[in-house]
Amino acid sequence: MVGIDPYGLFVNINNTLYVANRQSGLILVWPQGSVNPNQTFSGGLSTPYSLYSTLSGDIYVDNGASNNQLDKWPFNTNSSVNVMTINSECYNIFVDMSNTIYCSMTFYHQIGKKWLNDNGTTLTAAAGVAGAAGSSANYLYYPIGIYVDVNFNLYVGDCGNDRIQVFSLGQMTATTTVGNGAPGTITLNCPNSIIFDANGYIYITDNYNHRLIGSGPFGFRCLFGCTEVAGSAPSQLYYPRTLSFDSYGNLFVTDQANYRIQKFILASNSCSKCFKIELSDYIIEHI
């Protein structure tokens, strides 16, 4: 697709694909099965990095580059409102089951959060020390990907420290679960997006290694881009960023430096007891 600079994407429960196009400052929307977007959102966005769509259909979008805010488009409306004042671009957004929104303020080295039922726009710290990078258990260094599980554990892709940190509910000190400082897992180089599947396995975009990582019954392994050589061939990635599953188990990845979205299609003969993602189980298609 010409003219798209994708960083963030999200696939909702209706398999509608939302993409944050930094180049145009637009959010592009593809309904399930469509090859062209049928809707766009703008409203003063400046190089949006991330977005998130809730079960109610509300869309949350990063607007931090110039405007220092995280915006909300309520369902079936054409205008946005500021829901949280932020100190840096939100490189990733997540809304948990308690209706709390999280923003990874990457260049502020902190994760901010706010309960969405609160009408104010002031955030509170969820992880990291404001404006300070570090490698100890209570610090982050260019945090990017975020994911909150059903037990409200916060997972953070700590890019500058090459690790995945997990913060238990209410805690500001983390445990390293993957990467640097977690022996027996896998080596990472600037992990970005983090996502879990229905079986509780984790998937990570290993950004500087240009590959996709996954866990399974036998531990961690590379799933795609395993040569670690950046490129534009169908078998390669070039700075992969954000991940999202659709309702069928297909996996979407923003392949940023190739200016494309890659879709990995789950094969119908996948074995539920086998390692979930095998390269042979997927084909690649450009959107």
C-alpha positions as CSV (number, residue, x, y, z in Angstrom):
1,M,0.0,0.0,0.0
2,V,1.5,3.3,-1.1
3,G,1.5,6.3,1.3
4,I,1.1,4.4,4.5
5,D,3.5,4.8,7.4
6,P,2.2,2.2,9.9
7,Y,3.2,2.0,13.5
8,G,0.2,1.0,15.5
9,L,-2.6,-1.3,14.6
10,F,-5.5,-3.0,16.3
11,V,-8.0,-5.6,15.3
12,N,-11.3,-5.6,17.2
13,I,-13.8,-8.4,18.0
14,N,-15.6,-7.8,14.7
15,N,-12.3,-8.2,12.8
16,T,-12.2,-4.6,11.8
17,L,-8.6,-3.4,11.3
18,Y,-7.5,0.0,12.5
19,V,-4.1,1.4,11.5
20,A,-2.4,4.6,12.7
21,N,-0.9,6.2,9.7
22,R,1.8,8.6,11.0
23,Q,2.5,10.1,7.5
24,S,-1.0,11.4,7.0
25,G,-2.0,11.8,10.7
26,L,-5.1,9.6,10.0
27,I,-6.6,6.5,11.5
28,L,-7.5,4.1,8.6
29,V,-10.3,1.6,9.1
30,W,-10.7,-1.7,7.1
31,P,-13.9,-3.8,7.7
32,Q,-13.4,-7.5,7.7
33,G,-12.7,-8.8,4.2
34,S,-12.1,-5.4,2.6
35,V,-9.0,-4.6,0.6
36,N,-9.5,-0.8,1.0
37,P,-10.2,1.4,4.0
38,N,-13.8,2.6,4.2
39,Q,-13.4,5.1,7.0
40,T,-10.8,7.6,8.3
41,F,-10.4,9.6,11.5
42,S,-8.4,12.7,11.9
43,G,-9.3,15.7,14.1
44,G,-5.9,17.3,14.7
45,L,-3.8,14.2,15.2
46,S,0.0,14.6,14.9
47,T,1.9,11.6,13.8
48,P,-0.1,9.1,15.8
49,Y,1.8,6.1,17.0
50,S,-0.8,3.8,18.5
51,L,-4.5,3.1,19.0
52,Y,-6.9,0.8,20.8
53,S,-10.6,0.0,20.2
54,T,-12.7,-1.2,23.1
55,L,-15.6,-3.6,23.1
56,S,-18.0,-0.7,23.2
57,G,-16.5,0.6,19.9
58,D,-14.7,3.6,21.4
59,I,-11.3,4.3,19.8
60,Y,-8.3,5.7,21.7
61,V,-5.5,7.3,19.8
62,D,-2.1,8.7,20.6
63,N,-1.9,12.4,20.0
64,G,1.2,13.1,22.1
65,A,3.8,14.3,19.5
66,S,2.6,17.9,19.4
67,N,-0.5,18.0,21.5
68,N,0.5,16.0,24.7
69,Q,-2.7,14.1,24.9
70,L,-4.4,10.8,24.4
71,D,-7.7,11.2,22.5
72,K,-10.9,9.3,22.4
73,W,-13.4,8.9,19.5
74,P,-16.6,7.7,21.1
75,F,-18.5,5.1,19.1
76,N,-20.3,6.4,16.0
77,T,-19.0,10.0,16.4
78,N,-16.7,12.1,14.2
79,S,-15.1,14.2,16.9
80,S,-12.6,13.4,19.6
81,V,-12.0,14.4,23.2
82,N,-8.8,14.5,25.3
83,V,-9.0,11.7,28.0
84,M,-5.4,11.9,29.3
85,T,-2.6,14.4,29.3
86,I,0.7,12.8,28.6
87,N,4.4,13.7,28.7
88,S,5.5,11.9,25.5
89,E,4.1,10.1,22.6
90,C,2.2,6.9,23.4
91,Y,4.0,4.2,21.5
92,N,1.4,1.7,22.7
93,I,-2.0,1.9,24.3
94,F,-3.9,-0.8,26.3
95,V,-7.3,-0.8,28.1
96,D,-7.7,-3.4,30.7
97,M,-10.8,-5.2,32.1
98,S,-11.3,-2.6,34.8
99,N,-11.6,0.2,32.2
100,T,-8.1,1.6,33.0
101,I,-6.1,2.9,30.0
102,Y,-2.4,2.6,29.8
103,C,0.1,4.6,27.7
104,S,3.7,3.8,27.1
105,M,5.4,7.2,27.2
106,T,8.6,5.9,25.5
107,F,10.8,8.9,25.6
108,Y,9.7,9.7,29.2
109,H,10.7,6.1,30.3
110,Q,7.4,5.6,32.0
111,I,4.0,3.9,31.7
112,G,1.1,6.2,32.6
113,K,-2.5,5.1,33.4
114,K,-5.9,6.5,34.1
115,W,-9.3,5.1,35.1
116,L,-11.6,6.0,32.2
117,N,-14.6,6.6,34.5
118,D,-12.7,9.5,35.9
119,N,-13.6,12.7,34.0
120,G,-10.2,14.3,34.7
121,T,-7.2,14.0,32.3
122,T,-4.4,13.5,34.9
123,L,-2.4,10.3,34.7
124,T,-0.8,8.3,37.4
125,A,2.4,6.3,37.1
126,A,2.0,2.6,36.5
127,A,5.7,1.7,36.0
128,G,9.0,3.4,35.6
129,V,10.5,6.6,37.0
130,A,9.4,9.8,35.4
131,G,11.9,11.1,32.8
132,A,14.7,8.8,34.0
133,A,16.1,5.8,32.2
134,G,17.6,2.9,34.1
135,S,18.1,-0.9,34.2
136,S,17.2,-1.7,37.8
137,A,13.9,-3.4,38.6
138,N,11.9,-0.2,39.1
139,Y,13.3,1.6,36.0
140,L,12.5,1.4,32.3
141,Y,14.5,2.4,29.3
142,Y,12.4,3.4,26.3
143,P,9.4,1.2,27.1
144,I,7.2,0.4,24.2
145,G,4.8,-2.6,24.2
146,I,2.3,-3.0,27.0
147,Y,-0.2,-5.8,27.8
148,V,-2.3,-6.3,30.9
149,D,-3.5,-9.8,31.7
150,V,-6.7,-10.9,33.4
151,N,-4.9,-10.8,36.8
152,F,-3.9,-7.2,36.1
153,N,-0.2,-8.0,35.7
154,L,1.4,-5.3,33.5
155,Y,3.9,-6.6,30.9
156,V,6.2,-4.0,29.3
157,G,8.5,-4.3,26.3
158,D,11.5,-2.6,27.8
159,C,13.3,-1.8,24.5
160,G,16.4,-0.1,25.8
161,N,17.1,-2.9,28.2
162,D,16.3,-5.7,25.8
163,R,13.8,-7.4,28.1
164,I,10.1,-8.0,29.0
165,Q,9.2,-6.7,32.5
166,V,6.2,-7.8,34.4
167,F,4.7,-5.6,37.2
168,S,2.3,-7.3,39.5
169,L,-0.9,-5.4,40.4
170,G,0.0,-2.3,42.5
171,Q,3.7,-2.9,42.3
172,M,6.4,-0.5,40.9
173,T,9.2,-3.1,41.0
174,A,9.2,-5.6,38.1
175,T,10.4,-9.1,37.5
176,T,12.1,-9.9,34.2
177,T,10.2,-12.6,32.4
178,V,11.9,-12.7,28.9
179,G,15.2,-11.5,27.6
180,N,18.1,-9.8,29.3
181,G,18.1,-10.9,33.0
182,A,15.8,-13.9,32.4
183,P,18.1,-16.9,31.8
184,G,16.7,-19.8,29.8
185,T,14.3,-17.6,27.7
186,I,15.6,-15.9,24.5
187,T,17.9,-13.0,23.6
188,L,16.0,-9.8,22.5
189,N,17.1,-6.6,20.8
190,C,14.6,-3.8,21.5
191,P,11.3,-5.8,22.0
192,N,8.3,-3.8,21.0
193,S,4.8,-5.2,21.0
194,I,3.6,-7.9,23.4
195,I,0.5,-10.0,23.0
196,F,-0.9,-13.3,24.4
197,D,-3.0,-15.8,22.7
198,A,-5.9,-17.8,24.1
199,N,-3.6,-20.5,25.4
200,G,-1.5,-18.0,27.4
201,Y,1.5,-18.0,25.1
202,I,3.3,-14.7,24.5
203,Y,4.3,-13.2,21.2
204,I,6.9,-10.4,20.8
205,T,8.1,-8.2,17.9
206,D,11.9,-8.3,18.3
207,N,12.4,-5.0,16.5
208,Y,16.1,-4.6,15.9
209,N,16.4,-8.3,15.1
210,H,13.6,-7.9,12.5
211,R,11.8,-11.0,13.7
212,L,8.8,-12.4,15.5
213,I,9.2,-14.4,18.7
214,G,6.8,-16.7,20.4
215,S,6.5,-19.0,23.4
216,G,5.0,-22.5,23.6
217,P,5.1,-25.8,25.5
218,F,8.9,-26.1,24.8
219,G,9.9,-22.5,25.5
220,F,10.7,-19.6,23.3
221,R,11.7,-19.6,19.7
222,C,11.9,-17.5,16.6
223,L,8.8,-17.8,14.4
224,F,9.5,-15.5,11.5
225,G,12.4,-13.5,10.2
226,C,14.8,-15.9,11.8
227,T,17.8,-14.9,9.7
228,E,17.6,-11.6,11.5
229,V,18.3,-9.9,8.2
230,A,16.0,-6.9,7.4
231,G,14.4,-7.0,4.0
232,S,11.3,-6.6,1.9
233,A,10.8,-10.2,0.7
234,P,7.7,-12.0,1.8
235,S,9.9,-14.0,4.1
236,Q,11.4,-10.9,5.8
237,L,10.5,-8.2,8.2
238,Y,12.1,-4.7,8.6
239,Y,11.6,-3.2,12.1
240,P,8.3,-5.0,13.0
241,R,6.3,-3.0,15.5
242,T,2.8,-3.8,16.6
243,L,0.9,-7.2,16.9
244,S,-2.8,-7.9,17.0
245,F,-4.9,-11.1,16.7
246,D,-8.2,-11.3,15.0
247,S,-11.0,-13.7,16.1
248,Y,-9.8,-16.5,13.9
249,G,-6.3,-16.5,15.4
250,N,-4.7,-14.8,12.4
251,L,-1.9,-12.5,13.4
252,F,-1.4,-8.9,12.0
253,V,2.0,-7.2,12.2
254,T,3.1,-3.7,11.3
255,D,6.2,-4.1,9.2
256,Q,7.2,-0.5,9.6
257,A,10.2,0.1,7.4
258,N,8.6,-1.8,4.6
259,Y,5.5,0.4,4.9
260,R,3.2,-2.5,4.9
261,I,1.0,-4.7,7.2
262,Q,1.8,-8.4,7.2
263,K,-1.0,-11.0,7.9
264,F,-0.1,-14.5,9.1
265,I,-3.0,-16.8,8.4
266,L,-3.6,-19.6,10.8
267,A,-3.9,-22.9,9.0
268,S,-7.0,-25.1,9.8
269,N,-4.9,-28.1,10.4
270,S,-2.9,-26.5,13.3
271,C,-2.5,-28.9,16.2
272,S,-3.8,-27.5,19.5
273,K,-1.2,-29.4,21.4
274,C,1.7,-28.4,19.1
275,F,3.7,-25.2,19.2
276,K,1.0,-22.7,18.1
277,I,2.8,-20.7,15.4
278,E,4.8,-22.6,12.8
279,L,6.0,-20.9,9.7
280,S,4.4,-23.7,7.6
281,D,1.1,-22.9,9.2
282,Y,1.0,-19.4,7.8
283,I,1.1,-17.5,4.5
284,I,1.9,-13.9,4.1
285,E,-0.3,-11.3,2.4
286,H,0.1,-7.6,2.0
287,I,-2.7,-5.3,2.9
